[in-house]
Amino acid sequence: MTPNAASASSGPSRRSFLASTAVATAAVAGGMPLLSACGGSDSGGREGTTSGKAADKLLPTFVASAVAKPDLPSKNGSADGYTGKVDIAALATSVPDKLGTGAPFKIMSPFWGSPPKPGCAYYKALDAAVGTKVTWQNQDGNTYGEKLGAVLASSSIPDMVVVPGWELVGKISNAVTAKFMDLGPYLAGDKVKKYPNLAAIPSDAWRMGIFGGALRGIPMPAASASYIVPYYRKDIFDKKGYSVPKSPDEFLSWAKEATSAKAKVYACSDMSWTAWNIFGVRGSGTIGWDIGDDGKLTYRIEQPEYLEALEWVRKLFDAGVVHPDDKARSGDQGQRFTAGQVLVFNNDMSTWYGKTAEQAQSNPDFEIDGMDIFGADGGDPKLYNTQPAGIWSMIRKGASKTTIENALAAANFAAAPYGTKERMLVDYGVEGTHYTVKDGVPAKNDLGNSEVINAWVMLAAPAAYYAHPDFPEVARKQVEWQQRMGAFAKKTSTYGMNIVEPTRYANLNSQFEQLEIDYVRGNRKLSDVQAAISTWKSSGGDKLRDWYKQLIDKNGSGN
């Protein structure tokens, strides 16, 4: 599938990363995890989580799709992989009958770029195929949280709303339980079989759709294997005779050799995202909590590895091997990478295909590859699984039965698996109108590029997969990289749990992102970071730990 992604800005920022890759996440079929999510308690309150047996009772029955078998089946938490060409005549049908009744309903969703006009050919084709009449209320994805908060605080909520996990903070996380309906009467257990594509969504992803003790979110599933890749310019490595580093020390030594300020070539961009994986630091948010072998529950910033990772990235900056624009957090690190100004940078999985396709014509020698993540001692890495879903579509409380059924029909169509007519229509539009197929490779025309972007793909998705008919080897590399890395991954104690923390702790972690950025660039001292960790503990971290301990004791551990 063809991603429509903006490049992440220079200098890893969790917020900018989420915003910049959200479109690619939706458009690259199956998506990738974006953030550990927030949820509700099984007592009906707005704090806590629902897991274990209590959650199992709320879930749809899982019925795997049999319409298209992947060439590379999921392994170790990877996505599925498809490496064949597209044969339009051989596409399967996953929605044989229209499930929509034609009744109108409204959908609010984040949108990156210029939304197509209402009644465009793409929207008309989807409505005709699904049996719906959707009015899209597309909102700027970069400021979506502001709009979402305002809408949820009002008395006028669209019939269906897309809720990204990275916006589930403060009042928004609490409003989800109050404003969106329980879908259990329509989807729990065998009821989901009316919607086969929704039934084929993995149970772990559905479990993340439980908010406030009820199944409220239709999930966009994600592979649980790592999705941040340390990319390197394989073509330049081969030309220069560089060996791929296999330890932090080797990386620093190579980086010094490869950097030439005079030639304006630097070894790397800010490697913070990869450093977390190299040194075994857990992810941010609720997924950052885990019970260690010593039986103690700790948060990511309390891991000794947290400081070790920051110190290593600081060494890279101090050695002058990081591009100056990355230090200044200006410009586009992706463009510096394709220009050969930096030889290694980290980004999400969609970049593998995005950069390959982008450079294919103008720079045929360009070749991107992903380094295997090594451990802090040069041995095997210690990685952590990411949450199995992070974006949901929800239906407002009070919606009519007709509206609910049409919204579910739309989601079922959007969740069509790869290799089906429905998936092609969602991802590419109408053949001849929005795209053509040559030698098994679909290509959008100008109309397709302007209309077939990040709308229907936001409603739901099938189990995570990669498929690029124009560059099948990229799909293979993506899946195989995830499979290799997934072999070293473990689940944290909060894996698969949709957790809403008490609002009194909402801003507890807010200082660390900027502190990390400043420290690795030499603008803050290690003692500043250590002091911030101590302050975190005394100003609520220790109490939040007690809260998490009670939650895990009650619901069971995610691992």
C-alpha positions in Angstrom: 0.0 0.0 0.0 1.2 3.5 -0.6 1.8 5.6 2.5 1.1 9.4 2.5 3.5 10.3 5.2 5.1 13.5 6.3 8.6 13.1 7.6 9.3 13.3 11.3 10.9 16.6 12.3 14.5 16.7 13.4 15.2 15.7 17.0 13.0 12.9 18.2 9.9 14.3 19.9 7.2 11.8 20.9 4.5 14.3 19.9 5.9 15.3 16.6 6.6 11.6 15.8 3.0 10.7 16.4 1.6 13.5 14.4 4.0 13.1 11.5 3.5 9.3 11.1 -0.2 9.1 11.8 -1.1 9.3 8.1 1.4 6.6 7.2 0.1 4.5 10.0 -3.4 4.6 8.6 -2.4 4.3 5.0 0.1 1.5 5.3 -2.3 -1.4 5.8 -2.5 -2.7 9.3 -0.8 0.3 10.7 1.7 0.4 13.5 1.4 1.1 17.1 1.5 4.8 18.0 1.1 5.0 21.7 0.1 3.0 24.7 -3.6 3.9 25.2 -5.8 4.9 28.0 -9.1 3.4 29.2 -11.5 2.9 32.0 -12.4 0.6 34.9 -14.7 -2.4 35.1 -16.7 -0.8 37.8 -18.0 1.8 35.4 -15.6 4.5 36.7 -13.3 6.5 34.5 -10.0 5.4 36.0 -8.4 2.0 35.9 -8.6 -0.8 33.4 -10.5 -3.9 32.4 -8.5 -7.1 31.7 -8.4 -10.8 32.5 -11.6 -12.7 32.7 -13.7 -9.6 33.0 -12.4 -8.3 29.7 -12.7 -11.7 27.9 -16.5 -11.6 28.5 -16.7 -8.3 26.6 -14.7 -9.3 23.5 -16.0 -10.3 20.1 -15.4 -13.9 19.0 -12.2 -14.1 16.9 -12.7 -15.7 13.5 -9.6 -15.5 11.4 -10.0 -14.4 7.8 -9.4 -17.1 5.2 -9.7 -14.9 2.0 -5.9 -14.3 1.5 -3.1 -16.2 3.1 0.1 -14.1 3.6 3.4 -15.2 2.0 5.1 -14.3 5.4 2.7 -15.2 8.3 3.0 -13.2 11.5 5.7 -14.5 13.8 7.1 -13.1 17.1 4.6 -10.3 17.0 5.4 -9.2 13.4 2.9 -8.0 10.8 1.9 -10.4 8.0 3.7 -10.0 4.7 2.5 -10.2 1.1 5.1 -10.2 -1.6 3.0 -10.9 -4.8 1.6 -8.7 -7.5 -2.0 -7.5 -7.7 -4.3 -9.5 -9.9 -7.6 -7.5 -10.0 -9.5 -10.4 -11.5 -8.4 -12.7 -8.6 -9.3 -10.4 -5.7 -11.6 -12.1 -3.2 -14.8 -10.7 -1.8 -15.0 -10.2 2.0 -18.3 -8.2 2.0 -20.7 -10.1 -0.3 -23.8 -8.2 0.8 -24.3 -4.5 1.6 -24.7 -4.2 5.3 -25.6 -0.5 5.2 -29.1 0.7 4.7 -28.3 4.0 3.1 -29.2 6.0 6.2 -27.0 9.1 6.6 -24.6 9.6 9.5 -21.6 11.9 10.3 -18.0 10.9 11.0 -15.4 13.2 12.6 -11.8 12.1 11.9 -8.3 13.7 11.9 -7.0 14.5 8.4 -3.5 15.5 7.3 -3.4 17.5 4.1 -6.3 19.0 2.1 -9.6 17.0 2.4 -11.4 16.1 -0.8 -14.7 17.8 -1.5 -17.9 16.3 -0.2 -19.5 14.1 -2.8 -16.2 13.4 -4.5 -15.9 10.2 -6.7 -14.0 8.3 -3.9 -16.6 9.0 -1.3 -19.5 8.2 -3.7 -17.9 4.9 -4.6 -17.4 3.8 -1.0 -21.0 4.8 0.0 -22.4 2.9 -3.0 -20.4 -0.2 -2.1 -21.1 -0.2 1.6 -24.6 1.0 1.5 -23.9 4.2 3.5 -24.3 7.9 3.2 -21.4 9.4 5.2 -20.9 13.1 5.8 -17.2 13.5 6.6 -16.2 16.1 9.2 -12.5 16.0 8.5 -10.4 18.0 11.0 -6.8 19.1 10.9 -4.8 16.2 12.4 -2.2 18.5 13.8 -4.7 20.3 16.0 -7.2 17.5 16.3 -6.9 17.3 20.1 -8.2 20.8 20.5 -11.2 20.1 18.3 -11.9 16.7 19.9 -11.8 18.2 23.3 -14.2 21.0 22.3 -16.6 18.6 20.6 -16.7 16.1 23.5 -17.4 19.0 25.9 -20.4 20.1 23.8 -23.8 18.6 23.5 -23.4 18.0 19.7 -21.2 15.0 18.9 -21.0 13.4 15.5 -22.4 9.9 15.1 -19.0 8.4 14.8 -15.7 9.8 16.0 -12.1 8.6 15.4 -10.1 8.8 18.7 -6.3 8.5 18.4 -4.5 7.3 21.5 -2.1 10.2 21.6 -5.1 12.5 22.2 -6.3 10.5 25.2 -5.1 12.9 27.9 -6.8 15.0 30.6 -10.5 15.5 30.1 -10.6 13.7 26.8 -9.8 10.4 28.3 -12.6 10.7 30.8 -15.0 12.0 28.2 -14.6 8.8 26.1 -16.5 6.7 28.7 -19.2 9.3 29.2 -19.9 10.2 25.6 -19.5 6.9 23.6 -21.7 3.9 23.6 -21.2 0.3 24.6 -20.9 -1.8 21.4 -21.2 -5.1 23.3 -24.8 -5.6 22.3 -23.8 -5.5 18.7 -20.3 -7.1 18.7 -19.6 -9.1 21.9 -19.2 -12.9 21.5 -20.8 -14.4 18.3 -22.7 -11.2 17.5 -19.6 -9.9 15.7 -20.0 -12.7 13.1 -22.5 -10.4 11.3 -19.4 -8.4 10.5 -16.7 -11.0 9.4 -13.9 -8.4 8.9 -14.4 -7.1 12.4 -14.4 -10.6 13.7 -11.0 -11.2 12.1 -9.4 -8.4 14.1 -7.2 -10.0 16.8 -8.5 -10.2 20.3 -5.6 -8.3 21.8 -6.5 -5.3 19.7 -10.2 -5.6 20.7 -9.2 -5.7 24.3 -7.6 -2.3 23.9 -11.0 -1.0 22.8 -12.5 -1.5 26.3 -13.1 1.9 28.0 -15.0 2.3 31.2 -15.8 -1.4 31.5 -17.4 -1.6 28.1 -16.4 -2.3 24.5 -16.5 1.2 23.1 -13.7 1.4 20.5 -13.3 -0.3 17.1 -9.5 -0.7 17.0 -6.9 -0.3 14.3 -4.7 -3.3 15.1 -0.9 -3.0 15.3 2.0 -5.4 15.3 3.4 -5.8 18.8 7.0 -6.1 17.5 9.2 -3.1 17.5 8.3 -0.4 14.9 11.2 2.1 15.3 14.0 1.2 12.9 17.6 2.4 12.8 17.8 2.9 9.0 21.1 3.1 7.2 22.2 4.0 3.7 23.1 0.5 2.5 24.3 1.8 -0.9 26.8 4.1 0.8 27.8 1.5 3.3 28.6 -0.9 0.5 30.5 1.7 -1.5 32.6 2.8 1.5 33.1 -0.7 2.8 31.5 0.1 6.2 30.5 -2.8 8.4 27.1 -2.5 10.2 27.9 -1.7 13.9 26.9 -4.4 16.4 27.4 -2.6 19.7 27.1 0.9 21.1 30.9 1.2 21.1 31.2 0.0 17.5 28.6 2.5 16.5 30.4 5.4 18.0 33.7 4.3 16.5 32.1 3.9 13.0 30.4 7.2 13.4 33.6 9.0 14.0 35.2 7.4 11.0 32.2 8.2 8.7 31.7 11.8 9.8 33.4 14.5 7.7 32.2 18.0 8.6 34.2 19.4 5.7 32.3 17.2 3.3 29.1 18.0 5.2 28.5 14.3 5.9 27.5 13.2 9.3 27.1 9.7 10.7 23.6 10.0 12.1 20.7 12.0 13.3 19.5 12.1 16.9 19.4 8.4 17.8 17.4 8.7 21.0 14.5 6.5 19.8 16.8 3.7 18.9 18.8 4.1 22.1 15.7 3.2 24.2 15.7 -0.1 22.4 19.4 -0.7 22.5 19.5 -0.3 26.3 16.2 -2.0 27.0 14.2 1.0 28.2 10.4 0.6 28.2 8.1 2.8 26.2 6.3 5.9 27.4 2.9 6.1 28.9 1.1 3.2 30.6 3.3 0.6 28.8 6.3 2.0 30.8 5.4 0.2 34.0 6.6 -3.3 34.7 7.2 -5.7 37.5 10.9 -6.9 37.5 12.4 -10.2 38.5 12.8 -8.8 41.9 9.1 -8.3 42.2 9.3 -4.5 42.3 7.0 -2.4 40.1 9.0 0.5 38.4 8.4 3.1 35.7 10.8 3.5 32.7 12.6 6.5 34.1 13.6 4.5 37.2 15.4 1.9 35.1 19.2 2.2 35.3 19.1 1.7 31.6 17.2 5.0 31.2 20.3 7.1 32.1 22.6 4.7 30.2 20.7 5.3 27.0 20.7 9.1 27.5 24.4 9.1 28.2 25.2 7.1 25.0 23.2 9.6 22.9 25.0 12.4 24.6 28.3 10.8 23.6 27.2 10.9 19.9 26.4 14.6 20.2 29.6 15.4 22.0 31.6 13.6 19.4 30.2 15.8 16.7 28.8 12.8 14.6 25.2 14.1 14.8 24.2 16.5 12.0 24.2 20.1 13.3 20.6 20.6 12.1 19.5 17.7 14.3 21.2 19.4 17.3 19.3 22.6 16.4 16.2 20.5 15.8 15.6 22.2 12.5 14.9 21.0 9.0 13.9 17.5 7.9 16.0 14.6 9.0 14.5 12.4 6.3 15.6 14.7 3.5 19.1 14.9 5.0 19.2 11.1 4.9 18.1 10.8 1.3 20.6 13.6 0.4 23.5 11.5 1.9 24.1 14.2 4.6 23.4 11.6 7.3 24.0 7.9 6.9 21.8 6.6 9.8 18.5 7.8 11.2 15.7 6.3 13.1 12.0 6.4 12.1 8.9 4.3 12.0 8.4 1.2 9.8 6.5 3.1 7.0 9.8 4.9 6.1 11.2 1.8 4.6 8.7 1.8 1.8 8.2 5.6 1.7 11.9 6.4 1.1 12.4 3.5 -1.4 9.4 4.6 -3.5 10.4 8.3 -3.2 13.9 7.8 -4.5 13.3 5.1 -7.1 13.2 7.3 -10.1 15.5 10.2 -9.2 18.2 8.1 -7.4 18.1 4.5 -8.6 21.3 3.6 -6.6 19.5 4.6 -3.4 19.1 1.6 -1.0 17.8 1.7 2.5 18.0 -1.1 5.1 17.4 -1.5 8.8 20.1 -2.3 11.3 19.2 -5.1 13.7 19.0 -3.7 17.2 21.9 -4.8 19.3 22.1 -4.9 23.1 24.0 -2.5 25.4 26.9 -5.1 25.6 26.8 -6.0 21.9 24.8 -9.1 22.6 21.1 -9.7 22.1 18.8 -6.7 22.8 16.1 -6.6 25.5 13.1 -5.3 23.7 9.5 -4.7 24.8 6.3 -5.3 22.9 4.2 -2.3 22.0 0.5 -2.1 22.5 -1.7 -4.0 20.0 -3.9 -1.0 19.1 -3.7 2.8 19.5 -6.5 4.4 17.3 -10.2 3.7 17.6 -13.5 4.7 16.0 -16.4 5.2 18.4 -20.1 5.7 18.2 -21.8 8.4 20.3 -24.2 7.4 23.0 -27.8 7.9 22.0 -27.2 7.0 18.3 -30.2 5.3 16.7 -30.0 1.6 15.9 -30.0 2.5 12.2 -27.0 4.8 12.7 -25.2 2.2 14.7 -25.7 -0.5 12.1 -24.5 1.8 9.3 -21.4 2.8 11.2 -20.6 -0.8 11.9 -21.1 -1.6 8.2 -18.6 1.1 7.4 -16.0 -0.2 9.9 -16.5 -3.7 8.6 -15.7 -2.6 5.1 -12.7 -0.6 6.2 -11.3 -3.6 8.0 -11.2 -5.7 4.8 -8.1 -7.8 4.5 -5.4 -7.6 1.9 -6.2 -9.4 -1.3 -9.9 -8.3 -1.4 -11.9 -6.0 -3.7 -12.9 -4.0 -0.6 -9.3 -3.4 0.5 -8.4 -2.2 -3.0 -11.4 0.2 -3.1 -10.5 1.6 0.4 -6.8 2.0 -0.4 -6.9 2.9 -4.0 -10.4 4.0 -5.0 -11.9 3.0 -8.4 -9.8 1.5 -11.1 -9.6 3.7 -14.1 -10.8 6.7 -12.1 -8.3 6.9 -9.2 -5.6 4.3 -10.3 -4.4 2.0 -13.0 -2.7 -1.4 -12.7 0.4 -2.2 -14.8 2.3 -5.5 -14.5 0.5 -6.2 -11.2 1.4 -2.8 -9.7 -1.4 -0.3 -8.9 -0.6 3.4 -9.2 -2.8 6.3 -8.3 -3.3 9.2 -10.7 -3.7 12.8 -9.7 -7.3 12.4 -8.7 -6.4 9.3 -6.6 -3.7 11.2 -4.8 -6.1 14.1 -4.0 -9.1 12.0 -3.0 -8.0 8.6 -1.7 -6.2 9.7 1.5 -6.6 9.1 5.2 -10.4 9.0 5.6 -12.0 5.5 5.4 -8.7 3.9 6.5 -9.2 5.6 9.9 -12.4 3.7 10.8 -10.9 0.2 11.3 -8.1 -2.0 9.9 -7.4 -5.7 9.5 -4.6 -7.5 11.4 -1.3 -5.7 10.7 0.4 -6.5 7.4 2.8 -5.1 4.8 2.3 -5.3 1.1 4.0 -3.2 -1.6 3.4 -4.7 -5.1 5.9 -2.2 -6.6 8.6 -3.1 -4.1 7.8 -6.6 -2.7 11.3 -7.0 -1.2 10.6 -4.0 1.1 7.6 -5.8 2.5 9.7 -8.9 3.0 12.5 -6.9 4.8 9.9 -5.1 7.0 8.3 -8.4 8.2 11.6 -10.3 8.6 13.1 -7.4 10.6 10.1 -7.4 12.9 10.3 -11.2 13.2 14.0 -11.1 14.2 13.5 -8.2 16.7 10.3 -9.7 18.0 12.2 -12.8 19.1 13.9 -10.6 21.8 10.7 -8.8 22.9 8.7 -9.3 26.1 5.4 -8.0 27.3 5.3 -5.6 30.2 2.9 -6.0 33.1 0.6 -3.5 31.5 0.6 -5.0 28.0 -2.8 -5.1 26.4 -4.4 -3.1 29.1 -6.3 0.1 28.3 -5.5 2.2 31.3 -6.8 5.6 32.4 -4.6 7.1 35.1 -6.2 9.4 37.8 -6.3 13.0 36.5 -4.2 14.2 39.4 -1.2 12.5 37.8 -1.9 13.9 34.3 1.1 16.1 34.1 3.5 14.0 36.1 5.7 12.9 33.2 5.4 16.1 31.1 8.8 17.5 31.8 10.9 14.5 30.7 10.6 14.8 26.9 12.1 18.3 26.9 14.6 17.4 29.6 15.8 14.4 27.5 16.2 16.6 24.4 18.2 19.2 26.3 20.4 16.7 28.1 21.6 14.8 25.1 22.5 18.1 23.4 24.6 19.2 26.3 22.3 21.8 27.6 21.5 20.1 30.9 23.5 18.1 33.3 23.0 14.4 34.3 22.3 15.7 37.8 19.3 17.6 36.4 17.8 14.4 35.0 18.5 12.6 38.3 16.9 15.4 40.3 13.8 15.3 38.0 13.4 11.6 38.7 13.6 12.2 42.4 11.0 15.0 42.1 8.8 12.7 40.0 8.8 10.2 42.8 8.1 12.6 45.6 5.5 14.6 43.7 3.3 11.7 42.8 5.3 8.9 41.2 5.4 6.8 44.3 1.7 7.2 44.8 1.0 6.4 41.2 3.1 3.3 41.6 0.8 2.2 44.5 -2.2 2.8 42.3 -0.7 0.7 39.5 0.2 -2.1 42.0 -3.4 -2.3 43.1 -4.6 -2.2 39.5 -2.3 -5.1 38.6 -3.2 -7.1 41.7 -6.9 -6.7 40.9 -6.8 -7.4 37.1 -3.7 -9.6 36.7 -0.5 -8.8 34.9 -0.4 -8.3 31.1 2.6 -10.6 30.9 
